[in-house]
Amino acid sequence: MGESDERRRADRLELQLPIQGRVGKGDFLDLEVVDISLGGMQIKSSDFESIKQGFGTQENVAKIDAGPTVKPMVG
């Protein structure tokens, strides 16, 4: 267990949940929630440069507007 794991206050649920979200006032991007807890969530993006601009300069936190990724069903 790494140092960052030991500092966590709440258990984290590992996921592979695709969402669309935006950080701050940026465009909506395809993201993936990789884990979530009472204290927050960890996301993954193929375009980290776009989302890191919305993170606070003093803390590694950001407000994210998110919703499920919806795909039409055929048939």
C-alpha positions as MATLAB code, in Angstrom:
seq = 'MGESDERRRADRLELQLPIQGRVGKGDFLDLEVVDISLGGMQIKSSDFESIKQGFGTQENVAKIDAGPTVKPMVG';
ca = [
       0.000    0.000    0.000;
       1.452    3.376   -1.028;
       1.597    6.516    1.068;
      -1.358    8.103   -0.757;
      -3.489    5.001   -0.059;
      -2.722    5.233    3.656;
      -3.876    8.878    3.819;
      -7.320    8.165    2.397;
     -10.081    8.559    4.960;
     -12.794    6.598    3.167;
     -12.868    3.332    1.265;
     -12.838    3.751   -2.484;
     -14.963    1.821   -4.959;
     -13.086    0.986   -8.155;
     -15.096    1.595  -11.336;
     -14.798    1.843  -15.080;
     -17.677    4.291  -15.576;
     -17.696    6.373  -18.775;
     -19.117    9.869  -18.290;
     -19.151   13.170  -20.077;
     -17.934   16.002  -17.915;
     -16.394   19.419  -17.921;
     -14.098   21.115  -15.488;
     -15.015   24.725  -14.844;
     -16.439   26.378  -17.947;
     -14.617   24.198  -20.473;
     -16.150   21.933  -23.087;
     -17.680   18.586  -22.178;
     -15.169   15.760  -22.608;
     -15.344   11.976  -22.548;
     -14.015   10.939  -19.132;
     -13.903    7.774  -17.056;
     -14.511    7.543  -13.310;
     -11.915    5.040  -12.057;
     -12.754    5.210   -8.365;
     -15.132    7.029   -6.061;
     -15.530    7.548   -2.317;
     -17.378    9.790    0.117;
     -14.610   12.356   -0.304;
     -14.406   12.507   -4.083;
     -13.605   10.631   -7.244;
     -10.671    9.965   -9.501;
     -11.155   10.483  -13.216;
      -9.195    9.474  -16.282;
      -9.064   11.396  -19.547;
      -7.197   11.083  -22.813;
      -7.031   14.915  -22.887;
      -5.627   15.836  -19.478;
      -4.268   19.171  -20.762;
      -7.855   20.394  -21.292;
      -9.094   19.437  -17.839;
      -6.096   20.415  -15.719;
      -6.796   24.111  -16.372;
      -9.923   23.823  -14.186;
      -8.063   22.476  -11.156;
      -7.211   24.773   -8.259;
      -3.607   25.927   -8.072;
      -3.231   25.086   -4.367;
      -5.142   21.799   -4.256;
      -5.662   18.910   -6.621;
      -9.438   19.457   -6.703;
     -11.908   20.803   -9.246;
     -15.657   21.175   -9.703;
     -16.805   18.798  -12.408;
     -20.214   18.874  -14.095;
     -20.859   15.319  -15.237;
     -23.504   13.032  -16.590;
     -23.689    9.523  -18.015;
     -22.503    8.874  -21.520;
     -25.635    7.934  -23.456;
     -25.541    5.814  -26.596;
     -28.599    4.921  -28.694;
     -29.738    1.305  -28.735;
     -30.280   -0.224  -32.145;
     -32.859   -2.905  -32.674;
];
